[in-house]
């Protein structure tokens, strides 16, 4: 709930440069809330609620290149991922950009960081989602999360 209140507050905030920022539309607020819901479900290891964020015909191209089609395959992929290699991990989304392609299609992109549950160093990544408005609700049609290589040693 705090994340949703923060999103709503940011909808009317100005920038530090003094430039006027247009208030977010209800659709943009809903898309950003979708991202906050994703972050919470992923961090709780909850594959089924993650699946509800996707359209029935969604595509997920995972960080390692694995491709899943449809909600059922996506839930299975998250079940395997969050019950295996990323069990107990937490994801934190960085600032997200929302760009509308049409009134019912938008791109949401931005950085994320995964904090493994085993105490290993965090992993940084970037995701691009295609979101669509269907039946009055915004859902993920396609997602492309990618892990970034670690920085070179100094």
N, C-alpha and C positions, 0 to 999 in steps of 0.2 A: 504494500500500500504506500509505503514511503517513497518507493521509486516512482509510482504513478503521480504522487503529489509533486515530486521533484520535476517530473516531465511537464506537468501542468504549469508549475511556476516558471520553468524555463521558456515555456511557450510565450510568455509576455516579458521576458527579460531583455535588456539592451546589451550591447557589446561593450567591452572595455575601451574600445576606440571611439565611442560616442556615436557611432553610426546607428541609425534607426533600424531595428529589426522588426520585420513583419510578424505579427502573432501567428503561431502555428494554427493550421486548420484542424478541425476535429479529426479528419482523416490522418493527418500527420501525427497527431497525438495518439491515435489508435495504433498506427504502425509502430511508433516508438514503444508503446505499451506491449505490443506483440514481442518486441525484442527483450523487454524486461521480463516478460513471462517465460520466454525461452531460457534466459539466463538462470532464472530461479529453478525451472524444471530440470535443466541440465545439471545444475549444481546439486540438486537433490537426487540425481540418478534416476529420475522418473521418465522412463521411455514412453509410456502410454500417453501422459499429458503432453509430451513433446509432439507425438504424432498428431494430436488434435490441432496443433498449430499449422499443419500442412493441409493442402488440398488433397483430394482423393487421388489425383493424377500427378502429384508432385514428383520432382526429381531431386535427389541429393547426390552431389559429387563430393565425397568426403575429402578430408585434408590429405589423405594418402592416395587419392585417385579412385577409390572405390565408388561405384555408381549404383544407386538403388532407385527403383521406380515404384511409385505408389506408396500410400500411407502404411500399408502392412509391412512392406520391405523396409521402409524407413524406421518404423518402430523396432523391427527385428535388428536392424543395424545399430540403433541406439542402445538396445538392450545388451547386445554383445559388447559394444564400446564401453558403456557405463558400468557394466558388470565385470569387465575384464581390465584392459589396459588403463582405463581412466576411473576405476572404482575409487570412490571417495574424493575425486578431484572436484575442484570448483572452477567455474569459468566466470570471468569478469569482462563485461563488454566495455569498450572505450567509447568515446564520442561517435555517434552514428550520423551518417548523412542520409537524408531521405530526398529522393528526386522523383517527381511524378513524370511518367511517360505519357499517360492518359489519365482521365479522371478515376479509373479503376485499376490502373497498373502503376507500380512504383518500384524503384530500386532503393534498397537500404544497404548501406555498406559501412564498414568501419573495422577498427582493430579489436582484438580480444586477447585475453591472456588466460591460460589454463594453469592452475596451481595444482600439481599432482598431489594425491592423497598420501603418497609415500615419502614426502619431504624432498623430492628432487627439485631442481630449479624450475621456475615457471617457464612455460613455453608461450611464445608470442605468435599471433596469427592475424589474419585479415579475412573477412567474410563479405561476400556479395550475395544478397538475396533478391529475388524477384518476388514481389508480393502482389496479390490481386484481391480485389474486393468482390466477394461472391456472397449473395444472400445477405448483404448488408454488413458482412464481417470481413476483415482483412486476414488473409491466410498466406502462407509461404507456398509459392508455386515451384520455386527452384532455389536451391541454396548451394553455394560454393565456398565453404570454409577452407582456408589453406594455412598450414603452419609455416612460419618463416624460419629460415635457417638461423642457427645461433650466431651471435656476432663473432667475428674472428678474434682469436686470442691477442692480447696486447703484448 
